[in-house]
């Protein structure tokens, strides 16, 4: 902890959760799609290659949480962070997001982007800020999620790592 800062009880709980949470890489495509579809999140463009940078919590055949990245050099797109309803509020989503950000940082990513229609407050709590869509770097604009899957009304957020 930095001098002059303090953590709330929720932040301490989330930090404890991330230490205790078992996060695994590369869920099966079928398990990832099942969890994403249960939350009504887009899956139409997902392929087996996408799950290289996907992480999950819970059993491999029925994850309780999932987050994915599309990495393009020093920028990345966060794909569909999702937590099963029975695990929401436990800190699992925050722990998965931190794990994905650490993975991205380790691969040289300096800026992370995402689109959301439902979770803007969650991401703002974790340091993401709204940005104009036209400021998106070319690799992010070229993703199917940005170009045609997420509606124009989606919030476009970014965070410097």
MARBA-3410 file (N, C-alpha, C, O; in Angstrom, 1 decimal):
161
0.8,-1.2,0.0,0.0,0.0,0.0,0.9,1.2,0.0,1.9,1.3,0.7 ~ 0.5,2.2,-0.8,1.3,3.5,-0.8,0.9,4.4,0.4,-0.2,4.3,0.9 ~ 1.9,5.1,0.8,1.7,6.0,1.9,0.6,7.0,1.5,0.5,7.5,0.4 ~ -0.3,7.3,2.4,-1.4,8.2,2.2,-2.6,7.6,1.5,-3.5,8.3,1.2 ~ -2.6,6.3,1.3,-3.7,5.7,0.7,-4.3,4.7,1.7,-3.6,4.2,2.6
-5.6,4.4,1.5,-6.2,3.4,2.4,-7.1,2.6,1.5,-7.6,3.0,0.4 ~ -7.4,1.4,1.9,-8.3,0.5,1.2,-9.6,0.3,1.9,-9.6,0.3,3.2 ~ -10.7,0.2,1.2,-12.0,0.0,1.8,-12.1,-1.5,2.1,-11.3,-2.3,1.6 ~ -13.1,-1.9,2.9,-13.3,-3.3,3.2,-13.5,-4.1,2.0,-13.1,-5.2,1.8 ~ -14.3,-3.5,1.0,-14.6,-4.2,-0.2,-13.3,-4.5,-1.0,-13.1,-5.5,-1.6
-12.4,-3.5,-1.1,-11.1,-3.7,-1.8,-10.3,-4.7,-1.1,-9.7,-5.6,-1.8 ~ -10.3,-4.8,0.2,-9.5,-5.8,0.9,-10.1,-7.2,0.6,-9.4,-8.2,0.4 ~ -11.5,-7.3,0.6,-12.1,-8.5,0.3,-11.7,-9.0,-1.1,-11.4,-10.1,-1.3 ~ -11.8,-8.0,-2.1,-11.4,-8.4,-3.5,-10.0,-8.8,-3.5,-9.7,-9.8,-4.2 ~ -9.1,-8.2,-2.8,-7.6,-8.6,-2.8,-7.5,-10.0,-2.3,-6.7,-10.8,-2.8
-8.2,-10.3,-1.2,-8.2,-11.6,-0.6,-8.7,-12.6,-1.5,-8.2,-13.7,-1.6 ~ -9.8,-12.3,-2.2,-10.4,-13.2,-3.2,-9.4,-13.5,-4.3,-9.3,-14.6,-4.7 ~ -8.7,-12.5,-4.8,-7.8,-12.7,-5.9,-6.6,-13.7,-5.5,-6.1,-14.5,-6.3 ~ -6.3,-13.6,-4.2,-5.2,-14.5,-3.7,-5.7,-15.9,-3.6,-5.0,-16.8,-3.8 ~ -7.0,-16.0,-3.2,-7.5,-17.4,-3.0,-8.2,-18.0,-4.3,-8.3,-19.2,-4.4
-8.5,-17.1,-5.2,-9.2,-17.6,-6.4,-8.2,-18.3,-7.3,-7.1,-17.8,-7.7 ~ -8.6,-19.5,-7.8,-7.8,-20.3,-8.7,-8.2,-19.8,-10.1,-9.3,-20.1,-10.5 ~ -7.3,-19.2,-10.8,-7.5,-18.7,-12.2,-6.7,-19.6,-13.2,-5.5,-19.8,-13.0 ~ -7.4,-20.1,-14.2,-6.8,-21.0,-15.2,-6.9,-20.3,-16.5,-7.7,-19.5,-16.8 ~ -6.0,-20.7,-17.4,-5.9,-20.1,-18.8,-6.5,-21.1,-19.7,-6.5,-22.3,-19.5
-7.1,-20.6,-20.8,-7.6,-21.4,-21.9,-8.8,-22.3,-21.6,-8.6,-23.5,-21.6 ~ -9.9,-21.7,-21.3,-11.1,-22.6,-21.2,-11.4,-23.2,-22.5,-10.9,-22.8,-23.5 ~ -12.2,-24.3,-22.5,-12.6,-24.8,-23.7,-13.5,-23.8,-24.4,-14.2,-23.0,-23.7 ~ -13.5,-23.8,-25.7,-14.4,-22.9,-26.4,-15.9,-23.1,-26.1,-16.6,-22.2,-25.9 ~ -16.2,-24.4,-25.9,-17.6,-24.7,-25.6,-18.0,-24.2,-24.2,-19.1,-23.6,-24.1
-17.1,-24.3,-23.2,-17.4,-23.8,-21.9,-17.5,-22.3,-21.9,-18.3,-21.7,-21.2 ~ -16.6,-21.6,-22.6,-16.6,-20.2,-22.7,-17.9,-19.7,-23.3,-18.5,-18.8,-22.8 ~ -18.3,-20.3,-24.4,-19.5,-19.9,-25.1,-20.7,-20.1,-24.2,-21.6,-19.2,-24.2 ~ -20.8,-21.2,-23.5,-21.9,-21.5,-22.7,-22.1,-20.4,-21.6,-23.2,-19.9,-21.3 ~ -21.0,-20.0,-20.9,-21.1,-19.0,-19.9,-21.4,-17.7,-20.4,-22.3,-17.0,-19.9
-20.8,-17.3,-21.5,-21.1,-16.0,-22.2,-22.5,-16.0,-22.6,-23.2,-14.9,-22.4 ~ -23.0,-17.0,-23.3,-24.4,-17.0,-23.7,-25.4,-17.0,-22.6,-26.5,-16.4,-22.7 ~ -25.1,-17.6,-21.4,-25.9,-17.6,-20.3,-26.1,-16.1,-19.8,-27.1,-15.8,-19.1 ~ -25.2,-15.3,-20.0,-25.3,-13.8,-19.7,-25.7,-13.0,-20.8,-25.7,-11.7,-20.7 ~ -26.1,-13.6,-21.9,-26.5,-12.9,-23.1,-25.4,-12.0,-23.7,-25.7,-10.9,-24.2
-24.2,-12.5,-23.6,-23.1,-11.7,-24.2,-22.7,-12.3,-25.6,-23.0,-13.5,-25.8 ~ -22.2,-11.5,-26.5,-21.9,-12.0,-27.8,-20.8,-13.1,-27.9,-19.8,-13.1,-27.2 ~ -21.1,-14.1,-28.8,-20.1,-15.2,-29.0,-19.9,-15.5,-30.4,-19.1,-16.3,-30.8 ~ -20.6,-14.8,-31.3,-20.6,-15.2,-32.7,-19.3,-15.2,-33.4,-19.1,-15.9,-34.4 ~ -18.4,-14.4,-32.9,-17.1,-14.3,-33.5,-16.0,-15.1,-32.8,-14.8,-15.1,-33.3
-16.3,-15.7,-31.7,-15.3,-16.5,-31.0,-14.9,-17.7,-31.7,-15.7,-18.5,-32.2 ~ -13.6,-18.0,-31.7,-13.0,-19.2,-32.3,-12.0,-19.8,-31.2,-11.8,-19.2,-30.2 ~ -11.6,-21.0,-31.5,-10.6,-21.6,-30.6,-9.4,-20.8,-30.4,-8.8,-20.8,-29.3 ~ -9.0,-20.0,-31.4,-7.8,-19.2,-31.3,-8.0,-18.1,-30.3,-7.0,-17.7,-29.6 ~ -9.2,-17.6,-30.1,-9.5,-16.5,-29.1,-9.1,-16.9,-27.7,-8.7,-16.1,-26.9
-9.4,-18.2,-27.4,-9.3,-18.6,-25.9,-7.8,-18.7,-25.5,-7.6,-19.0,-24.3 ~ -6.9,-18.4,-26.3,-5.4,-18.4,-25.9,-5.2,-17.4,-24.8,-4.4,-17.6,-23.9 ~ -5.9,-16.2,-24.9,-5.8,-15.2,-23.9,-7.1,-15.0,-23.0,-7.4,-13.9,-22.6 ~ -7.8,-16.1,-22.8,-9.0,-16.2,-22.0,-8.6,-16.9,-20.7,-7.8,-17.8,-20.6 ~ -9.2,-16.4,-19.6,-9.0,-16.9,-18.2,-10.3,-17.2,-17.6,-11.3,-16.5,-17.8
-10.3,-18.3,-16.7,-11.5,-18.6,-16.1,-11.3,-19.1,-14.6,-10.2,-19.5,-14.2 ~ -12.3,-19.0,-13.9,-12.4,-19.5,-12.5,-13.4,-20.6,-12.4,-14.4,-20.6,-13.2 ~ -13.2,-21.5,-11.5,-14.2,-22.6,-11.3,-13.8,-23.8,-12.2,-12.7,-23.8,-12.8 ~ -14.7,-24.8,-12.2,-14.4,-26.0,-13.0,-14.2,-25.7,-14.5,-14.9,-24.9,-15.1 ~ -13.3,-26.5,-15.1,-13.0,-26.3,-16.5,-14.3,-26.5,-17.4,-14.5,-25.9,-18.4
-15.1,-27.5,-17.0,-16.3,-27.8,-17.8,-17.5,-26.8,-17.5,-18.5,-26.9,-18.2 ~ -17.4,-26.1,-16.4,-18.5,-25.1,-16.1,-17.9,-24.0,-15.3,-18.2,-23.8,-14.1 ~ -17.2,-23.1,-15.9,-16.6,-22.0,-15.3,-17.6,-21.1,-14.6,-18.7,-20.9,-15.0 ~ -17.2,-20.5,-13.4,-18.0,-19.5,-12.7,-17.7,-18.1,-13.1,-18.5,-17.2,-12.9 ~ -16.6,-17.9,-13.8,-16.2,-16.6,-14.2,-15.3,-16.7,-15.4,-14.6,-17.7,-15.5
-15.2,-15.7,-16.2,-14.4,-15.7,-17.4,-14.1,-14.3,-17.9,-14.9,-13.4,-17.8 ~ -12.9,-14.1,-18.4,-12.5,-12.9,-19.0,-11.5,-13.2,-20.1,-10.8,-14.2,-20.1 ~ -11.6,-12.4,-21.2,-10.7,-12.7,-22.3,-10.1,-11.4,-22.8,-10.6,-10.3,-22.6 ~ -9.0,-11.5,-23.5,-8.3,-10.4,-24.1,-8.0,-10.7,-25.6,-7.8,-11.9,-26.0 ~ -8.0,-9.7,-26.4,-7.5,-9.8,-27.7,-6.3,-8.8,-27.7,-6.5,-7.6,-27.4
-5.1,-9.3,-27.9,-3.9,-8.5,-27.8,-3.3,-8.2,-29.2,-3.2,-9.0,-30.0 ~ -3.0,-6.9,-29.3,-2.5,-6.3,-30.6,-1.2,-5.5,-30.2,-1.4,-4.3,-30.2 ~ -0.1,-6.1,-30.0,1.1,-5.3,-29.7,1.0,-4.7,-28.3,0.8,-5.4,-27.3 ~ 1.0,-3.3,-28.3,0.9,-2.7,-27.0,-0.5,-2.2,-26.6,-0.7,-1.5,-25.7 ~ -1.5,-2.7,-27.3,-2.9,-2.4,-27.0,-3.7,-3.7,-26.9,-3.3,-4.7,-27.6
-4.7,-3.8,-26.1,-5.6,-5.0,-26.0,-7.0,-4.6,-25.8,-7.3,-3.5,-25.3 ~ -7.9,-5.5,-26.2,-9.3,-5.4,-26.0,-9.8,-6.4,-25.0,-9.5,-7.6,-25.2 ~ -10.4,-5.9,-23.9,-11.0,-6.8,-23.0,-12.3,-7.4,-23.6,-13.1,-6.6,-24.0 ~ -12.4,-8.7,-23.6,-13.5,-9.4,-24.1,-14.4,-9.9,-23.0,-13.9,-10.7,-22.2 ~ -15.6,-9.5,-22.9,-16.7,-10.1,-22.2,-16.3,-10.7,-20.8,-16.3,-11.9,-20.6
-16.0,-9.8,-19.9,-15.9,-10.3,-18.5,-17.3,-10.7,-18.0,-18.2,-10.0,-18.1 ~ -17.4,-11.9,-17.5,-18.6,-12.5,-17.0,-18.4,-13.3,-15.8,-17.5,-14.0,-15.6 ~ -19.4,-13.2,-14.8,-19.4,-14.0,-13.6,-20.8,-14.5,-13.5,-21.8,-13.8,-13.6 ~ -20.9,-15.8,-13.2,-22.2,-16.5,-13.0,-22.9,-15.8,-11.9,-22.3,-15.3,-10.9 ~ -24.2,-15.7,-12.0,-25.0,-14.9,-11.0,-24.7,-15.3,-9.5,-24.7,-14.4,-8.7
-24.5,-16.6,-9.2,-24.3,-17.0,-7.8,-23.0,-16.6,-7.3,-22.7,-16.7,-6.1 ~ -22.1,-16.1,-8.1,-20.7,-15.6,-7.7,-20.6,-14.1,-7.8,-19.5,-13.6,-7.4 ~ -21.6,-13.4,-8.3,-21.5,-12.0,-8.4,-21.4,-11.3,-7.0,-22.0,-11.8,-6.0 ~ -20.6,-10.3,-6.9,-20.5,-9.6,-5.6,-19.4,-10.2,-4.7,-19.2,-9.7,-3.6 ~ -18.8,-11.3,-5.2,-17.8,-12.0,-4.4,-16.3,-11.5,-4.6,-15.4,-11.9,-3.9
-16.2,-10.6,-5.6,-14.8,-10.2,-5.9,-14.2,-11.0,-7.1,-13.1,-10.7,-7.5 ~ -14.9,-12.0,-7.5,-14.4,-12.8,-8.6,-14.2,-12.0,-9.9,-13.1,-12.2,-10.6 ~ -15.1,-11.2,-10.2,-14.9,-10.4,-11.5,-13.7,-9.5,-11.4,-13.0,-9.4,-12.3 ~ -13.5,-8.8,-10.2,-12.4,-7.9,-10.0,-11.1,-8.7,-10.1,-10.1,-8.3,-10.7 ~ -11.1,-9.9,-9.5,-9.9,-10.7,-9.5,-9.5,-11.2,-10.9,-8.4,-11.2,-11.3
-10.6,-11.6,-11.7,-10.3,-12.0,-13.1,-9.8,-10.8,-13.9,-8.9,-11.0,-14.7 ~ -10.4,-9.7,-13.7,-9.9,-8.5,-14.5,-8.5,-8.2,-14.2,-7.7,-7.9,-15.1 ~ -8.1,-8.2,-12.9,-6.7,-7.9,-12.5,-5.8,-9.0,-13.1,-4.7,-8.6,-13.6 ~ -6.2,-10.2,-13.1,-5.4,-11.3,-13.7,-5.2,-11.0,-15.2,-4.1,-11.1,-15.7 ~ -6.2,-10.6,-15.9,-6.1,-10.3,-17.3,-5.2,-9.1,-17.6,-4.4,-9.2,-18.5
-5.4,-8.1,-16.7,-4.5,-6.9,-16.9,-3.0,-7.3,-16.6,-2.1,-6.8,-17.3 ~ -2.8,-8.1,-15.6,-1.4,-8.5,-15.3,-0.8,-9.3,-16.5,0.3,-9.2,-16.9 ~ -1.6,-10.2,-17.1,-1.2,-11.0,-18.3,-0.9,-10.0,-19.4,0.1,-10.2,-20.1 ~ -1.8,-9.0,-19.7,-1.5,-8.1,-20.7,-0.3,-7.3,-20.5,0.6,-7.1,-21.4 ~ -0.1,-6.8,-19.3,1.1,-6.1,-18.9,2.4,-6.9,-19.2,3.4,-6.4,-19.7
2.3,-8.2,-18.8,3.5,-9.1,-19.1,3.8,-9.3,-20.5,4.9,-9.7,-20.9 ~ 2.8,-9.0,-21.4,3.0,-9.2,-22.8,3.3,-7.8,-23.5,3.3,-7.7,-24.7 ~ 3.5,-6.8,-22.7,3.9,-5.5,-23.3,2.8,-4.6,-23.6,3.0,-3.5,-24.2 ~ 1.6,-4.9,-23.2,0.4,-4.1,-23.4,0.5,-2.8,-22.5,0.8,-3.0,-21.3 ~ 0.2,-1.7,-23.1,0.3,-0.4,-22.3,-1.1,0.2,-22.1,-1.3,1.0,-21.2
-2.0,-0.2,-23.0,-3.4,0.4,-22.9,-4.4,-0.7,-23.2,-4.2,-1.4,-24.2 ~ -5.4,-0.7,-22.4,-6.5,-1.7,-22.5,-7.8,-1.0,-22.8,-8.1,0.1,-22.3 ~ -8.6,-1.5,-23.7,-9.9,-0.9,-24.2,-11.0,-2.0,-24.0,-10.7,-3.2,-23.9 ~ -12.2,-1.5,-23.9,-13.4,-2.4,-23.8,-14.6,-1.6,-24.2,-14.6,-0.4,-24.2 ~ -15.6,-2.4,-24.6,-16.9,-1.8,-24.9,-17.9,-2.5,-23.9,-17.8,-3.7,-23.7
-18.9,-1.8,-23.4,-19.9,-2.4,-22.5,-21.2,-1.6,-22.6,-21.2,-0.4,-22.9 ~ -22.3,-2.4,-22.5,-23.6,-1.8,-22.4,-24.2,-1.9,-21.0,-25.2,-1.2,-20.7 ~ -23.5,-2.6,-20.2,-24.1,-2.9,-18.8,-23.2,-2.7,-17.6,-23.7,-2.6,-16.5 ~ -21.9,-2.7,-17.9,-21.0,-2.7,-16.7,-20.0,-1.5,-16.6,-18.9,-1.6,-16.1 ~ -20.5,-0.4,-17.1,-19.6,0.8,-17.1,-19.2,1.2,-15.7,-18.0,1.5,-15.4
-20.1,1.1,-14.7,-19.7,1.5,-13.3,-18.7,0.5,-12.7,-17.8,0.9,-12.1 ~ -18.8,-0.8,-13.0,-17.9,-1.8,-12.5,-16.5,-1.4,-13.0,-15.5,-1.4,-12.3 ~ -16.4,-1.2,-14.3,-15.0,-0.9,-14.9,-14.5,0.5,-14.4,-13.3,0.6,-14.2 ~ -15.4,1.5,-14.3,-14.9,2.8,-13.8,-14.3,2.6,-12.4,-13.3,3.2,-12.0 ~ -14.9,1.7,-11.6,-14.4,1.5,-10.2,-13.0,0.9,-10.3,-12.2,1.0,-9.3
-12.6,0.3,-11.4,-11.3,-0.4,-11.5,-10.4,0.4,-12.5,-9.5,-0.1,-13.0 ~ -10.6,1.7,-12.6,-9.7,2.6,-13.2,-9.9,2.9,-14.7,-9.1,3.5,-15.4 ~ -11.0,2.4,-15.3,-11.3,2.6,-16.7,-12.1,3.9,-16.8,-12.9,4.3,-16.0 ~ -11.8,4.6,-17.9,-12.4,5.9,-18.2,-13.0,5.9,-19.6,-12.4,5.3,-20.5 ~ -14.1,6.7,-19.7,-14.7,6.8,-21.0,-13.8,7.5,-22.0,-13.1,8.5,-21.6
-13.9,7.1,-23.2,-13.1,7.7,-24.3,-14.0,7.7,-25.6,-14.9,6.9,-25.7 ~ -13.7,8.7,-26.4,-14.5,8.8,-27.7,-14.1,7.6,-28.6,-13.0,7.2,-28.7 ~ -15.1,7.0,-29.2,-14.9,5.8,-30.0,-13.9,6.1,-31.1,-13.1,5.2,-31.5 ~ -13.9,7.3,-31.7,-13.0,7.6,-32.8,-11.6,7.8,-32.3,-10.7,7.9,-33.2 ~ -11.3,7.7,-31.0,-9.9,7.7,-30.5,-9.3,6.3,-30.5,-8.2,6.1,-30.1
-10.1,5.3,-30.8,-9.6,3.9,-30.7,-8.5,3.6,-31.7,-8.6,4.1,-32.9 ~ -7.5,3.0,-31.3,-6.4,2.6,-32.2,-6.9,1.7,-33.3,-7.9,0.9,-33.1 ~ -6.3,1.7,-34.4,-6.7,0.9,-35.6,-6.9,-0.6,-35.3,-7.9,-1.1,-35.7 ~ -6.0,-1.2,-34.5,-6.2,-2.6,-34.2,-7.5,-2.9,-33.4,-8.1,-3.9,-33.7 ~ -7.9,-2.0,-32.6,-9.1,-2.2,-31.8,-10.3,-1.9,-32.7,-11.3,-2.7,-32.6
-10.2,-0.9,-33.5,-11.3,-0.6,-34.5,-11.6,-1.7,-35.4,-12.7,-1.9,-35.9 ~ -10.5,-2.5,-35.7,-10.6,-3.6,-36.7,-11.2,-4.9,-36.1,-11.5,-5.8,-36.9 ~ -11.4,-4.9,-34.8,-12.0,-6.2,-34.2,-13.5,-6.2,-34.6,-14.2,-5.2,-34.8 ~ -14.0,-7.4,-34.7,-15.5,-7.6,-35.0,-16.3,-7.0,-33.8,-17.4,-6.5,-34.0 ~ -15.8,-7.2,-32.6,-16.5,-6.7,-31.5,-16.7,-5.1,-31.6,-17.9,-4.6,-31.4
-15.7,-4.4,-32.0,-15.8,-3.0,-32.1,-16.6,-2.6,-33.4,-17.4,-1.7,-33.3 ~ -16.2,-3.3,-34.5,-16.8,-2.9,-35.8,-18.2,-3.2,-36.0,-19.0,-2.4,-36.6 ~ -18.7,-4.4,-35.5,-20.1,-4.7,-35.8,-20.9,-5.4,-34.7,-22.1,-5.5,-34.8 ~ -20.2,-6.0,-33.7,-21.0,-6.7,-32.7,-21.6,-5.8,-31.6,-22.8,-5.9,-31.3 ~ -20.8,-4.9,-31.1,-21.3,-4.0,-30.0,-21.9,-2.8,-30.6,-21.4,-2.3,-31.6
-23.1,-2.5,-30.1,-23.8,-1.3,-30.7,-23.0,0.0,-30.5,-22.2,0.1,-29.6 ~ -23.3,0.9,-31.4,-22.7,2.3,-31.3,-23.0,2.9,-30.0,-22.2,3.8,-29.5 ~ -24.1,2.5,-29.3,-24.4,3.1,-28.0,-23.6,2.6,-26.8,-23.7,3.0,-25.7 ~ -22.8,1.6,-27.1,-21.9,1.0,-26.0,-20.9,2.0,-25.5,-20.4,2.9,-26.3 ~ -20.7,2.0,-24.2,-19.6,2.8,-23.7,-18.3,2.3,-24.1,-18.0,1.1,-24.1
-17.4,3.1,-24.5,-16.0,2.8,-24.9,-15.1,3.3,-23.8,-15.0,4.5,-23.6 ~ -14.4,2.3,-23.2,-13.6,2.7,-22.0,-12.2,2.3,-22.3,-11.9,1.4,-23.1 ~ -11.3,2.9,-21.5,-9.8,2.6,-21.7,-9.2,2.7,-20.3,-9.6,3.5,-19.4 ~ -8.1,2.0,-20.2,-7.2,2.1,-19.0,-5.8,2.0,-19.4,-5.4,1.0,-20.1 ~ -4.9,2.8,-18.9,-3.5,2.7,-19.1,-3.0,1.8,-18.0,-3.3,1.9,-16.9
-2.1,0.8,-18.5,-1.6,-0.2,-17.5,-0.2,0.3,-17.0,0.4,-0.3,-16.2
END
